[in-house]
Amino acid sequence: MPPGPYEVFEHGADYGVRGFGPTLEAAFENAARAMFSIAVEPLSAVRPLRRIAVEAEAPDEELLLVEWLNALLAAASLEGIVPGDCRARISDGRLAGEASGEPFDPARHRGGTEVKGATLTLLRVAREGEGYLAQCVVDV
Amino acid sequence: MQTSDLHQISESCFEIPAVGLMNVPARLFADRALLEGMDEKVREQISNVARLPGIVTAAFAMPDAHWGYGFPIGGVAAFDPRQGGVISMGGIGYDISCGVRALRTGLPEEEVRPRLEEVATALFERVPAGIGSEGKIRLDRRGLDEVLLGGARWAVEQGYGEPGELEFVEERGRMEGADTGAVSDTAKSRGLNQIGTLGSGNHYLEVQVVDQVHDADAASAFGIAAGEVLLTLHCGSRAIGHQVATDYQRELGKAARRLGLSLPDRELVCAPIDSPEGRRYYGAMAAAVNGALANRQVIAALAARAFRSVLPEARVGILYDVSHNTCKVEEHEVDGARRRLWVHRKGATRAFGPGHPDVPAAYREVGQPVLVGGTMGTGSYVLAGTSASAGLAFASACHGAGRSMSRNEALRHWRGDRLQRELASRGILIKGHSLRGLAEEAPGAYKDIDDVARATHEAGLARRVARLRPIACVKG
């Protein structure tokens, strides 16, 4: 059994992010939460003050995960927020998602390591047990 | 890494012969101890690089190599477009033109030490750093295009530093071939307010003392002497570079599929240098390089002003500025013929030897300064390119200590606040924007910088000029 819905795992100089869930969407959302937990802790302390919307498309589910994470990083950086929560809907290889958060506030948020991009390293999207797993390494 | 099956070429160079689908051999520069400490993945990745089309001579790993994505960090490879050579995003990385700039202050440690707390505070307050930080420079799209075309020259025109400093920046402060049309709107929008910001992660601004001089002639040419204080910064192109990398990870992936390139690893996404996608990526990358050169020029000026606000007698001036995540078009001699090659250095520093026309006149007799960033608790190095370096690995050397422990493992071993106190007790003042970031960057999580510098020196890639010891560090 996975230790929780998401986790950050070891990878050389960077970090791996891994999400689990009963559906592909849930696994993608949890992978995104893992990624943002590197930038800000705890995610529960992030208030949903601003919302961003993203879309992603890719030839397969694994590349779609990378597109989704990179779209979130770009949109969050443009809006100047760290997201605390993310939602994704996937149909026919297209993803429409949104995230909510607030600007990083050193007084209330710990963490503060910026993620530069989601990579194709250790990229894996697969059925696992009753649900799904979605993971890749992110460059920090 | 298993070393028994490697072919030893010299004391500090080992070869993986070209077998199977490898077009050329792979060569690892390190002594046996460093090599044994290297991840097995370095061997796998550098062997995969050797399979890329149009690669020339060999794929190289520097003594600080570790597991990256696509190329290992510390990977070097040159490609010839006339032989179908490629340009690879995996050979440059996310933080395009991340690099190091060192500034002389003209002051000895005794004069800085009593005011160190004020100096560190001034640097911390005046140089924006940390996640989400923005600079004071506000640009519109047109202004940003000027940055991406002008590099450090743009920054000097805006009043950040002097024109004479540009000679001491690679590419004389401005990389040719930048194509702002190849940089996405997203990349530009993300970069609008980030010029003059340090970022986070392993980026830093450090006050260092010349601890030990290894080569008195070269040190004298570089204008440094034992006991003197330097200001050194490590950062890159910020979100512009990250977004260009992200965009072209996708674009080059499509190109590789369109052209039916068989890639040993999908992280090695690439396109022929002479293809529309390859040319666009080069143009976008060169634009991001200019973004990084402008960024370091602005930060250096802000840091110099901060330093002089506390110690007005300081004469702060540039020693040199290197980039260590790049692809550059260079002429190299291969088997007796001059060839124009696209040299990828991913976590590796260019190291031109004595006499090279691109080395500033003041340093030409001794070779290009190679600035190697170590850790906040141990040290850093100034090396110099050697006459042999061009023939060894297309004039390339190491770039840092190289991690030996993952960030997660570092977080289990150290706590930011305790580390800060421990370093303070050793006379090293740390100002950090993130306690977690400090723990991730704990000196113990890196290879021994002295071993890396020694191996680089012994391999002949670059020679040791001076060791630098940190006395204060601002971490992003």
Interface residues (C-beta under 8 A of the other chain):
Chain A: V8 F9 E10 H11 G12 A13 D14 Y15 A39 V40 E41 L63 V66 E67 N70 L73 A74 S77 L78 G80 V82 P103 F104 P106 R110 G111 G112 T113 E114 K116 G117 A118 T119 L120 T121 L123 V137 D139 V140
Chain B: D39 K41 H66 W67 G68 Y69 I73 G93 Y94 D95 G130 I131 G132 T186 S189 R190 G199 S200 G201 A239 H242 Q243 A245 T246 Q249 R250 G253 R266 E267 V269 R403 S406 R407 N408 E409 H433 S434 L435 R436 G437 E440 G476
